[in-house]
Amino acid sequence: MSVIVCAHNEAPNLLANLPSVLSQKYKDGVGKSLYEVVVVNDASTDNTEDVLNSLKIKYPHLIIVEVSADTYRTLPGKKFALSYGVAAASNEWLLMTDADCKPAGEHWLGSMVAPLAYGKEIVLGYGAHRTTSGLLNAFIRWETVHTFLQYSTYAMAGTPYMGVGRNLACTRQTMLEAQEAPIWGSLPSGDDDFLVRIMADNSNTAVVSTPRAFTYTDAKNSVDEWVAQKQRHLSTGKYYKAISILLLGFYACSHALMWLAFILLLFTIVAKAALVAVAVRCLLYWPVMAYTAHRLREKKLFTLLPLFDFGWMIYNFAFAPYVLWKNKKQWK
């Protein structure tokens, strides 16, 4: 098993999180690690190199790959660093995460790669955000739960369309074939979504939602930082398969129309009927979200479901340009 982490100026995150990645319970009978961790230092200008070299002394299964700033780049952004990581990996199973992510525990690796042992080629995991105070943090965590509910159930229904690079496993051959696809280099990021878009089907993809397979990262602290991150993430949406775009678009449009119609009808003679219709809808939808949040250890979000359900409509309007036609060109 090879874990791959791409890092650009991530010294503090590597120092905080990489030891947990390097200390997984994935060993043979005599205590020898059955995995390596490949970290690609992509032209960092901070002390990332020093941090990695110091960790290498304690963890011999850490493989450091250096990419200099003047290296000729055949792919944009993170895709280039990832190609170096895949080339340096010596094992047939790959598990991708980010420098700012910490595994839930020492059994993260084993839990995530278990489906590969049963013949699956892609494994979709959950990348959680740590809980802090504030409405922005709560909404980011709610949106993360909602997104997981969507992509995990689509995958289980045989129509996988995305994953999260914070927690994604695949076979080496699957990754190599994805990298050869014409659309792979369309954006500097989005390697997770493009991998699923190109290679996933109704039989080769698994979802792992057990809590010990989670990764955790800090949510953005400001609206501006979060908006920039979402613009980058959502830029891959236009490259999904047509059926996924159709289904996701229908869901988003019907959701928006429901709330807009409800608001308008409140000021008409059918206001009571509108209230009843929305109440029925909420009785069907909110328990699903509440159950999912509980499974993902986010049960405290339940009381905010009505507010965030309405907020998701505003979210879709705000980010629609990046879903439909705009691209975010930066990796970081």
C-alpha positions as CSV (number, residue, x, y, z in Angstrom):
1,M,0.0,0.0,0.0
2,S,1.3,3.5,-0.9
3,V,-0.2,6.6,0.6
4,I,0.4,9.7,-1.6
5,V,0.4,13.3,-0.3
6,C,1.1,16.3,-2.5
7,A,2.4,19.3,-0.6
8,H,3.2,22.9,-1.5
9,N,4.3,25.1,1.4
10,E,2.6,22.8,3.9
11,A,5.3,22.6,6.6
12,P,3.0,23.2,9.6
13,N,0.4,20.8,8.4
14,L,2.9,18.1,7.6
15,L,4.4,18.4,11.1
16,A,1.0,18.2,12.7
17,N,-0.6,15.5,10.6
18,L,2.0,13.3,8.8
19,P,3.1,11.4,11.9
20,S,-0.4,10.0,12.2
21,V,-0.3,8.9,8.6
22,L,3.1,7.3,9.2
23,S,1.9,5.4,12.4
24,Q,-0.9,3.3,10.9
25,K,-1.5,-0.2,12.2
26,Y,-0.8,-1.8,8.8
27,K,2.1,-4.2,9.6
28,D,3.1,-7.9,9.2
29,G,3.5,-10.4,12.0
30,V,6.9,-9.1,13.0
31,G,5.9,-5.4,13.1
32,K,7.2,-4.4,9.7
33,S,5.2,-1.7,7.9
34,L,3.3,-3.0,4.9
35,Y,3.0,0.5,3.4
36,E,4.9,3.5,2.4
37,V,4.0,7.2,2.5
38,V,5.1,9.1,-0.6
39,V,5.2,12.9,0.0
40,V,5.7,15.1,-3.1
41,N,7.3,18.4,-2.1
42,D,6.1,20.5,-5.0
43,A,8.5,23.5,-5.2
44,S,7.8,24.6,-1.6
45,T,9.5,27.8,-0.4
46,D,9.0,27.3,3.3
47,N,10.7,24.7,5.5
48,T,8.8,21.7,4.1
49,E,12.0,20.0,3.1
50,D,13.4,20.2,6.7
51,V,10.2,18.9,8.2
52,L,10.2,15.9,5.8
53,N,13.9,15.1,6.4
54,S,13.4,15.2,10.1
55,L,10.4,12.8,9.9
56,K,12.4,10.5,7.6
57,I,14.8,9.7,10.4
58,K,12.0,8.3,12.6
59,Y,9.9,6.8,9.8
60,P,12.0,4.9,7.2
61,H,8.9,4.1,5.2
62,L,8.5,7.8,4.3
63,I,9.5,8.4,0.7
64,I,10.3,12.0,-0.2
65,V,9.9,13.3,-3.8
66,E,11.3,16.7,-4.6
67,V,9.9,18.8,-7.5
68,S,11.8,22.0,-8.2
69,A,10.2,25.2,-9.3
70,D,12.1,25.1,-12.7
71,T,10.9,21.6,-13.5
72,Y,9.1,21.5,-16.9
73,R,5.5,20.7,-16.2
74,T,3.4,18.5,-18.4
75,L,0.3,18.9,-16.3
76,P,-1.3,21.8,-14.5
77,G,-1.2,22.3,-10.7
78,K,-1.6,19.4,-8.4
79,K,-2.0,16.9,-11.3
80,F,1.7,17.3,-12.0
81,A,2.8,16.7,-8.4
82,L,0.4,13.7,-8.2
83,S,1.9,12.2,-11.3
84,Y,5.3,12.3,-9.6
85,G,3.9,10.6,-6.5
86,V,2.2,7.8,-8.5
87,A,5.5,7.2,-10.4
88,A,7.4,7.0,-7.2
89,A,5.0,4.6,-5.4
90,S,6.1,1.0,-5.4
91,N,2.8,-0.6,-4.5
92,E,-0.3,-1.5,-6.5
93,W,-2.8,0.1,-4.1
94,L,-2.8,3.9,-3.7
95,L,-4.5,6.0,-1.0
96,M,-4.6,9.7,-1.5
97,T,-5.0,12.4,1.2
98,D,-3.9,16.0,1.8
99,A,-1.2,17.5,4.0
100,D,-3.8,19.3,6.1
101,C,-5.7,16.1,6.9
102,K,-5.3,13.8,9.9
103,P,-6.6,10.2,10.0
104,A,-9.3,9.5,12.5
105,G,-7.1,6.8,14.1
106,E,-4.4,4.2,13.5
107,H,-6.8,1.9,11.5
108,W,-7.7,4.5,8.9
109,L,-5.5,3.0,6.2
110,G,-6.7,-0.6,6.7
111,S,-10.3,0.5,6.7
112,M,-10.0,2.5,3.5
113,V,-8.2,-0.1,1.4
114,A,-10.2,-3.1,2.5
115,P,-12.6,-3.0,-0.5
116,L,-9.5,-3.2,-2.8
117,A,-8.7,-6.6,-1.4
118,Y,-12.2,-7.7,-2.6
119,G,-11.7,-6.6,-6.1
120,K,-12.8,-3.0,-6.1
121,E,-10.7,-0.5,-8.0
122,I,-11.9,2.8,-6.4
123,V,-12.8,3.5,-2.8
124,L,-14.6,6.7,-1.8
125,G,-14.1,7.9,1.8
126,Y,-15.3,10.7,4.0
127,G,-13.2,13.8,4.7
128,A,-14.7,15.6,7.7
129,H,-14.1,19.1,9.1
130,R,-13.3,19.7,12.7
131,T,-15.9,21.4,14.8
132,T,-15.3,25.0,15.9
133,S,-17.6,27.8,16.9
134,G,-19.5,30.0,14.3
135,L,-22.2,29.7,11.7
136,L,-19.7,29.4,8.8
137,N,-18.0,26.3,10.3
138,A,-21.4,24.7,10.9
139,F,-22.5,25.3,7.3
140,I,-19.3,24.0,5.9
141,R,-19.7,20.8,7.9
142,W,-23.4,20.6,6.9
143,E,-22.5,21.0,3.2
144,T,-19.8,18.3,3.6
145,V,-22.3,15.9,5.0
146,H,-24.8,16.8,2.3
147,T,-22.2,16.3,-0.4
148,F,-21.2,12.9,1.0
149,L,-24.8,11.8,1.1
150,Q,-25.1,12.7,-2.6
151,Y,-21.9,11.1,-3.9
152,S,-22.0,8.0,-1.7
153,T,-25.6,7.1,-2.6
154,Y,-25.1,7.8,-6.3
155,A,-22.1,5.4,-6.1
156,M,-24.1,2.8,-4.3
157,A,-26.9,3.2,-6.9
158,G,-24.4,2.5,-9.7
159,T,-23.8,6.1,-10.9
160,P,-20.6,7.3,-9.2
161,Y,-19.6,10.8,-10.1
162,M,-17.1,12.3,-7.6
163,G,-14.9,11.7,-4.6
164,V,-12.8,13.8,-2.3
165,G,-9.0,13.8,-2.6
166,R,-8.8,14.1,1.2
167,N,-9.7,10.4,1.4
168,L,-9.7,8.4,-1.8
169,A,-8.1,5.0,-2.7
170,C,-7.6,3.2,-6.0
171,T,-5.5,0.7,-7.8
172,R,-2.3,1.9,-9.5
173,Q,-3.6,0.8,-12.9
174,T,-6.8,2.7,-12.4
175,M,-4.9,5.9,-11.7
176,L,-2.5,5.4,-14.6
177,E,-5.4,4.9,-17.0
178,A,-7.2,8.0,-15.7
179,Q,-4.0,10.1,-16.2
180,E,-4.0,9.1,-19.9
181,A,-7.5,10.4,-20.5
182,P,-7.7,13.6,-22.6
183,I,-9.7,15.5,-20.0
184,W,-7.3,14.7,-17.1
185,G,-5.3,17.9,-17.6
186,S,-8.3,20.2,-18.0
187,L,-7.9,21.8,-14.6
188,P,-5.0,22.1,-12.1
189,S,-7.0,20.4,-9.4
190,G,-10.0,18.0,-9.4
191,D,-7.9,14.8,-9.6
192,D,-10.4,13.1,-7.3
193,D,-13.5,14.0,-9.5
194,F,-11.7,13.3,-12.7
195,L,-10.6,9.9,-11.5
196,V,-14.2,8.9,-10.7
197,R,-15.5,10.5,-13.9
198,I,-13.1,8.6,-16.1
199,M,-12.7,5.2,-14.4
200,A,-15.6,4.6,-12.0
201,D,-18.6,2.4,-12.9
202,N,-21.4,0.5,-11.3
203,S,-19.3,-2.4,-10.2
204,N,-15.7,-1.2,-9.4
205,T,-16.5,1.4,-6.8
206,A,-17.0,1.1,-3.1
207,V,-17.9,3.6,-0.3
208,V,-16.4,3.4,3.2
209,S,-18.3,5.4,5.8
210,T,-17.1,3.8,9.1
211,P,-15.8,6.5,11.4
212,R,-12.4,5.0,11.8
213,A,-11.9,5.5,8.1
214,F,-12.5,9.3,8.3
215,T,-9.9,12.0,7.8
216,Y,-10.2,15.4,9.6
217,T,-9.2,18.8,8.5
218,D,-9.8,22.4,9.6
219,A,-12.6,24.3,7.8
220,K,-11.8,27.7,6.3
221,N,-12.1,30.5,8.9
222,S,-13.3,33.3,6.6
223,V,-16.0,33.5,3.9
224,D,-13.5,34.7,1.3
225,E,-11.2,31.7,1.8
226,W,-14.1,29.3,1.7
227,V,-15.6,30.8,-1.4
228,A,-12.2,30.5,-3.2
229,Q,-12.0,26.9,-2.2
230,K,-15.5,26.1,-3.3
231,Q,-14.9,27.8,-6.7
232,R,-12.0,25.5,-7.2
233,H,-13.8,22.4,-6.1
234,L,-17.0,23.1,-8.1
235,S,-15.1,23.8,-11.3
236,T,-15.1,20.1,-12.1
237,G,-18.8,19.8,-12.1
238,K,-19.1,20.7,-15.8
239,Y,-16.9,17.6,-16.7
240,Y,-19.2,15.1,-15.0
241,K,-21.0,12.5,-17.2
242,A,-24.2,13.8,-18.8
243,I,-26.5,11.6,-16.6
244,S,-24.8,12.9,-13.5
245,I,-25.2,16.5,-14.6
246,L,-28.8,15.9,-15.4
247,L,-29.7,14.3,-12.1
248,L,-27.8,16.7,-9.9
249,G,-29.1,19.7,-11.9
250,F,-32.7,18.4,-11.5
251,Y,-32.2,18.0,-7.8
252,A,-30.7,21.5,-7.4
253,C,-33.4,23.2,-9.5
254,S,-36.3,21.4,-7.9
255,H,-34.9,22.3,-4.5
256,A,-34.6,26.0,-5.4
257,L,-38.1,26.0,-7.0
258,M,-39.6,24.5,-3.9
259,W,-38.2,27.2,-1.6
260,L,-38.9,30.0,-4.0
261,A,-42.5,28.9,-4.6
262,F,-43.0,28.5,-0.9
263,I,-41.9,32.0,-0.2
264,L,-44.1,33.4,-2.9
265,L,-47.2,31.4,-2.0
266,L,-47.0,32.5,1.6
267,F,-48.5,35.8,0.4
268,T,-51.4,34.3,-1.4
269,I,-54.7,32.6,-0.5
270,V,-53.0,29.2,-0.7
271,A,-50.5,29.9,2.0
272,K,-51.9,27.1,4.2
273,A,-51.5,24.6,1.4
274,A,-47.9,25.8,0.8
275,L,-47.1,25.3,4.5
276,V,-48.5,21.7,4.4
277,A,-46.6,20.9,1.2
278,V,-43.3,22.1,2.7
279,A,-44.0,20.3,6.0
280,V,-44.6,17.0,4.1
281,R,-41.3,17.6,2.1
282,C,-39.4,18.2,5.3
283,L,-40.8,15.1,7.0
284,L,-39.4,13.1,4.1
285,Y,-36.1,14.9,3.7
286,W,-34.8,16.0,7.0
287,P,-34.8,12.6,8.7
288,V,-32.5,11.4,6.0
289,M,-30.2,14.2,6.5
290,A,-30.4,13.8,10.3
291,Y,-29.6,10.1,10.0
292,T,-26.7,10.8,7.7
293,A,-25.3,13.4,10.1
294,H,-25.6,11.0,13.0
295,R,-23.7,8.3,11.1
296,L,-21.0,10.8,10.2
297,R,-20.8,12.0,13.8
298,E,-22.3,15.4,13.1
299,K,-25.5,14.9,15.0
300,K,-25.3,18.4,16.5
301,L,-26.2,19.8,13.1
302,F,-29.7,18.5,13.3
303,T,-31.2,21.7,14.8
304,L,-29.8,23.8,12.0
305,L,-31.2,21.7,9.2
306,P,-34.0,24.0,8.2
307,L,-31.7,27.1,8.0
308,F,-29.0,25.3,6.1
309,D,-31.5,23.6,3.7
310,F,-32.6,27.1,2.7
311,G,-29.0,28.3,2.7
312,W,-28.1,25.6,0.2
313,M,-30.4,27.2,-2.4
314,I,-28.5,30.5,-2.0
315,Y,-25.2,28.4,-2.2
316,N,-26.3,27.0,-5.6
317,F,-27.2,30.3,-7.0
318,A,-23.9,31.8,-5.8
319,F,-21.7,29.1,-7.3
320,A,-23.6,28.3,-10.4
321,P,-21.2,30.1,-12.7
322,Y,-18.3,27.8,-11.6
323,V,-20.5,24.7,-11.9
324,L,-21.7,25.6,-15.4
325,W,-18.9,27.4,-17.3
326,K,-16.2,29.1,-15.2
327,N,-12.9,27.4,-14.2
328,K,-10.8,28.1,-11.1
329,K,-7.3,28.0,-12.5
330,Q,-5.2,27.8,-9.3
331,W,-4.4,24.7,-7.2
332,K,-3.5,26.7,-4.1
